Amino acid sequence: MNKGELKDAVAEAAGLSGADAERALDAVLDTITKTVAKGDKVTIPGFGTFEKRERSARTGRNPQTGAEINIAATSVPGFKAGAKFKSAVAG
């Protein structure tokens, strides 16, 4: 499912127009992105938690040459699924 299909599904489920559903979806995604970027968690009970995770610096290898390279420390987004979401996916 891509963003357009998700927008259409939200519009149908909530009885919204496509434009209203797209604005709502964009607002939710933008809010989650900005909140996690600040370092705060976003928890949606039953669905999961979005959070910022830190990756420490490490040494890696260039797959073409085999030479060692230094990989800088960075921040990455993380998601931990909630129990209700896990059980729905598990069947």
C-alpha positions in Angstrom: 0.0 0.0 0.0 1.4 3.4 -0.9 0.5 6.8 0.5 -2.2 7.4 -2.1 -3.9 4.1 -1.3 -3.6 4.8 2.4 -5.2 8.2 1.9 -8.1 6.6 0.0 -8.6 4.0 2.7 -8.6 6.7 5.4 -11.1 8.8 3.4 -13.4 5.8 3.1 -13.1 4.6 6.7 -13.6 8.1 8.1 -16.2 9.4 5.6 -13.9 12.2 4.5 -13.1 13.7 1.1 -9.8 12.7 -0.5 -8.4 16.1 0.1 -9.4 16.1 3.8 -7.9 12.7 4.3 -4.7 13.7 2.7 -4.4 16.8 4.9 -5.1 14.7 8.0 -2.6 12.0 7.0 0.1 14.7 6.2 -0.5 16.4 9.5 -0.1 13.1 11.5 3.1 12.1 9.6 4.5 15.6 9.9 3.8 15.8 13.7 5.4 12.3 14.3 8.4 13.3 12.2 9.0 16.6 14.0 8.4 15.1 17.5 10.8 12.2 16.9 13.4 14.6 15.4 13.4 16.6 18.6 14.2 13.4 20.5 10.7 12.9 22.0 8.8 9.6 21.7 5.4 9.3 20.1 3.3 6.5 21.6 0.1 5.3 20.0 -1.5 2.8 22.4 -2.1 -0.6 20.7 -0.1 0.4 17.6 3.4 1.2 18.7 6.1 3.8 19.7 8.2 5.9 17.4 11.5 7.1 18.8 14.9 8.5 18.0 17.8 6.0 18.4 21.5 6.7 18.4 24.0 4.7 16.5 27.6 4.9 17.7 30.5 5.4 15.4 32.0 2.2 14.1 34.5 0.7 11.7 33.1 -0.9 8.5 34.5 -2.3 5.3 34.2 -1.1 1.7 32.6 -4.1 0.0 34.4 -3.4 -3.3 37.9 -2.9 -2.0 37.8 -4.5 1.4 39.4 -1.4 2.9 38.4 -0.3 6.4 36.3 2.8 6.6 35.0 4.9 9.6 31.3 5.2 9.9 30.2 8.3 11.8 27.8 8.3 14.7 24.2 9.1 13.6 20.6 9.3 14.8 18.0 7.0 13.2 14.2 6.7 13.6 13.0 3.6 15.4 9.6 1.9 15.8 8.5 -0.7 18.3 5.2 -2.4 17.6 2.5 -2.5 20.3 1.0 -5.7 21.5 -2.3 -5.2 19.6 -0.5 -4.5 16.3 1.8 -7.5 16.8 -1.1 -9.9 17.5 -3.0 -8.6 14.4 0.0 -9.3 12.2 0.6 -12.7 13.7 -2.9 -13.7 12.9 
